[in-house]
């Protein structure tokens, strides 16, 4: 798409950051690993429910969620009629 035509297109800063940026951030955070683990340990020892919930979700994953799709009561569906034309 052409620039400036009002139809979207590439925007500066949009999209996923380059892998090098992610790796740089990981390297900057590495020295804090021990401190972070100590804080998590402290929170677990203090029986902090929020820390336990986050720890468990990262360690074992989110529990499976189910969605009830049963609908009770009145249901109104507006159908759109689509007409097709033979162009031959």
C-alpha positions in Angstrom: 0.0 0.0 0.0 1.2 3.4 -0.8 2.3 5.8 1.9 -0.1 8.6 2.8 -3.0 7.1 1.0 -5.1 6.7 4.2 -5.4 3.0 3.7 -3.0 1.8 6.5 0.2 0.2 5.7 3.6 0.2 7.5 3.9 2.3 10.6 7.1 3.1 12.4 7.5 1.1 15.6 4.7 -1.3 14.7 5.1 -5.1 14.8 7.2 -7.5 16.8 10.5 -6.2 18.0 13.6 -7.7 16.5 15.0 -10.8 18.2 18.2 -8.9 19.0 16.2 -6.5 21.1 14.6 -9.4 23.1 18.0 -11.0 23.7 19.4 -7.7 24.8 16.6 -7.3 27.4 17.1 -10.9 28.6 20.8 -10.2 29.1 20.0 -7.0 31.1 17.6 -8.9 33.3 19.9 -12.0 34.0 21.8 -10.4 37.0 18.4 -10.0 38.7 17.4 -13.7 38.4 18.6 -14.6 41.9 16.9 -11.6 43.5 13.7 -12.3 41.7 13.7 -16.0 42.8 14.4 -14.9 46.4 11.4 -12.6 46.3 9.2 -15.3 44.9 10.5 -17.7 47.6 9.7 -15.0 50.3 6.2 -14.5 48.9 5.5 -18.2 48.9 6.8 -18.5 52.5 4.5 -15.6 53.5 1.6 -17.5 51.8 0.9 -14.7 49.3 -1.9 -16.1 47.1 -1.1 -13.8 44.2 2.5 -15.0 44.0 1.4 -18.6 44.3 -1.1 -18.2 41.5 1.5 -16.6 39.2 4.2 -19.2 40.1 1.8 -22.1 39.4 0.6 -20.7 36.1 4.2 -20.2 34.9 5.4 -23.5 36.2 2.5 -25.8 35.2 0.5 -23.6 32.7 -3.0 -22.2 32.9 -5.8 -24.6 33.8 -8.1 -25.6 31.0 -11.0 -23.3 30.7 -14.4 -24.3 29.5 -17.0 -22.0 28.0 -20.7 -22.7 28.4 -22.3 -22.1 25.0 -25.9 -22.9 26.1 -28.2 -19.9 25.7 -31.2 -19.4 27.9 -34.0 -17.1 27.1 -35.0 -15.3 23.9 -32.5 -15.4 21.0 -33.0 -13.1 18.1 -30.9 -13.7 15.0 -31.1 -11.3 12.1 -30.2 -13.1 8.9 -28.8 -11.2 5.9 -30.1 -12.4 2.6 -27.3 -12.6 0.1 -28.3 -12.5 -3.6 -26.0 -13.9 -6.2 -26.2 -13.0 -9.9 -25.1 -15.2 -12.8 -22.7 -13.2 -14.9 -22.4 -15.6 -17.8 
